[in-house]
Amino acid sequence: MSSQNGCYRLVPGVRVRPVPELETCVVFTPADPRLYRLNLNAWLILELCQGLSPEALAQAYLEAVPPTPDAEAQLDQGLATLLESGIVEQCQP
């Protein structure tokens, strides 16, 4: 995980609807009207993006998932996708 300043949070106005029986979460981004269906990994990352610093986010994620050699890469990729999709954003602490 890159060591950037700030924290991560849900973009204001974004709507999140968990669908646990289907092991997914549906997200609507009104700024660029789209629906996204998140897998469990992206959903976990989204849930952790509640004002955590990059370091705290990485620590919480790595504690929540089974230890694998590519866990950090999965976090980086999932977070990048959420940022690019306009679901989460970086904010100042």
C-alpha positions in Angstrom: 0.0 0.0 0.0 1.4 3.4 -0.9 2.1 5.7 1.9 0.0 8.7 1.0 -1.1 11.3 3.4 -4.8 11.6 4.3 -7.5 9.0 4.8 -10.1 7.2 2.8 -13.9 7.7 3.0 -17.1 7.0 1.1 -17.8 9.7 -1.5 -20.7 11.9 -0.3 -24.0 10.9 -2.0 -22.9 7.4 -2.9 -25.5 4.8 -2.0 -24.5 1.4 -0.6 -26.8 -1.6 -0.4 -25.4 -4.8 1.1 -26.9 -8.0 -0.3 -25.3 -10.6 2.1 -27.4 -13.5 0.8 -25.7 -13.1 -2.6 -22.3 -12.2 -1.0 -22.2 -8.9 -2.7 -22.8 -5.2 -2.2 -24.5 -2.9 -4.7 -23.2 0.7 -5.0 -24.7 3.6 -6.9 -22.6 6.6 -7.8 -24.9 9.6 -8.5 -22.1 12.0 -9.8 -21.5 9.6 -12.7 -24.7 7.5 -12.6 -23.7 3.9 -12.4 -24.4 0.8 -10.4 -21.5 -1.3 -9.2 -21.6 -4.8 -7.8 -18.8 -5.4 -5.4 -17.3 -8.7 -4.6 -16.5 -9.6 -1.0 -13.0 -8.2 -1.2 -14.0 -4.8 -2.5 -16.9 -4.8 0.0 -14.5 -5.3 2.9 -12.2 -2.5 1.6 -15.3 -0.2 1.3 -16.3 -1.0 4.8 -12.9 -0.2 6.1 -12.8 3.2 4.3 -14.2 5.2 7.2 -11.6 7.8 7.8 -8.7 5.4 8.2 -5.2 6.4 7.2 -3.5 4.3 4.5 -1.5 2.5 7.2 -4.5 1.9 9.5 -6.5 0.7 6.5 -3.8 -1.8 5.5 -3.4 -3.1 9.0 -7.2 -3.6 9.4 -7.5 -5.3 6.0 -4.5 -7.6 6.7 -6.0 -8.6 10.0 -9.4 -9.4 8.4 -8.3 -11.6 5.5 -6.4 -14.9 5.5 -2.7 -14.4 5.3 -1.6 -14.8 1.7 1.4 -13.5 -0.2 -0.8 -11.4 -2.4 -3.1 -9.9 0.2 -1.4 -6.5 0.1 -1.6 -6.4 -3.7 -5.3 -7.3 -3.5 -5.9 -4.4 -1.2 -4.0 -2.0 -3.5 -5.9 -3.2 -6.5 -9.3 -3.1 -4.8 -8.7 0.3 -3.3 -7.5 1.7 -6.7 -10.7 0.4 -8.3 -12.9 2.0 -5.7 -11.1 5.3 -6.1 -11.3 5.2 -9.9 -15.0 4.3 -9.7 -15.8 7.3 -7.6 -17.0 5.2 -4.7 -14.3 6.2 -2.2 -12.0 9.3 -2.0 -9.0 10.5 -0.2 -9.6 13.1 2.4 -7.6 15.1 4.9 -7.4 13.7 8.4 
